[in-house]
Amino acid sequence: MTLFPEADAWRVGMQDVAKAIEDEMGELVTVTPTRSGGVNFPRIPEPEKALIAKAVFAAKAELVTMGPGRQHGGYNVSPLISTRKPIFQFRYGVLPWPIEQGYQILLHRTRELFEATDVQPDSVSSVVVSVTQLGRAKDDTVDCADDPRVPRNVYP
């Protein structure tokens, strides 16, 4: 007998909600585990353990203050920069192992590569992974400037 039996039903309901969000907004990603490269050395990817999973990708807006906070006439005059903070959200049970800091995540849609910087479970139905972008894969298509099929000097 549990102390709060309705809490189990609530958790199951929240997991159903997380599944619905994943079905509607989820994207395919490749998660590549990494191992330590030693003290003060980068982590080493283990591509043989990589797997394809579904995750929700979001880029939350964030306001960053550049430089030291200066006051002038009671107002903060430091420049403010708007940027994005990319995150991935994985539903519990999607990955066979717990995701850790340093793991690499490749977003299939854009072929952008990210590295996990912070992993925070929401204690109910999913894990939110803050990431930093490592780069974008080179495009395999021919550059238009070098493509002979693109007409040159064509005027109406």
URLIN-V6134 format. One record per pair of residues at least 12 apart in sequence whose C-alpha atoms are under 10 Angstrom apart, sorted by the first residue. I is the first residue (numbers start at 1). GAP is how many residues later the second one is. Records with the same first field share a line. If there is no record, write none. Layout:
BEGIN
I->GAP  GAP
END
This chain:
BEGIN
10->114
11->112  113  114
12->112  113
13->111  112
14->110  111  112
15->76  77  109  110  111
16->109
17->108
18->38  71  72  73  74  106  107  108
19->71  72  73  106  107
21->34  35  70
22->32  33  34  35  67  68  69
23->31  32  33
24->32
25->29  30  31  32  33
26->27  28  29  30  31  62  63  64
27->26  27  28  29  30  61  80  81  82
28->24  25  26  27  28  29  78  79  80  81
29->22  23  24  25  26  27  28  59  75  76  77  78  79  80  82  83  84
30->17  20  21  22  23  24  25  74  75  76  77  78  81  83
31->16  18  19  20  21  22  23  64  68  72  73  74  75  76  82  83  84  85
32->13  14  15  16  17  18  19  20  67  70  71  72  73  74  83
33->12  13  14  15  16  17  18  64  65  66  67  68  69  70  71  72
34->12  13  15  16  65  66  67  68  69  70  81
35->65  67  68
36->66
42->60
43->58  59  60  61
44->58  59
45->57  58  59
46->57  58
47->57
50->53  54  55
51->44  45  54
52->42  43  53  54  55  56
53->37  41  42  52
54->34  35  36  37  40  41  53
55->32  33  34  35  36  39  52  72  73
56->31  32  33  34  35  72
57->29  30  31  32  33  50  71  72
58->26  27  28  29  30  31  72
59->24  25  26  27  28  29  71  72
60->23  24  25  26  27
61->21  22  23  24  25
62->19  20  21  22  23  24
63->17  18  19  20  21  22
64->14  15  16  17  18  19  20
65->12  13  14  15  16  17
66->12  13  14  15
67->12  13
85->45  46  47  48
86->28  43  44  45  46  47
87->27  29  30  31  32  41  42  43  44  45
88->17  19  26  28  31  39  40  41  42  43
89->30  31  32  33  37  38  39  40  41
90->31  35  36  37  38  39
91->30  31  33  34  35  36  37
92->29  30  31  32  33  34  35
93->32  33
94->32
98->21  29
99->17  19  20  21  28  30
100->15  16  17  18  19  20  29
101->14  15  16  17  18  28  29  30
102->12  13  14  15  16  17  29  30
103->12  13  14  28
104->12  13  27  28  29  30
105->26  27  28  29
106->27  28  29  30  31
107->29
110->26  27
111->24  25  26  27  28
112->21  22  23  24  25  26
113->18  19  20  21  22  23  24
114->16  17  18  19  20  21  22
115->14  15  16  17  18  19  20
116->13  14  15  16  17
117->12  13  14  15
118->12  13  14
119->12
END
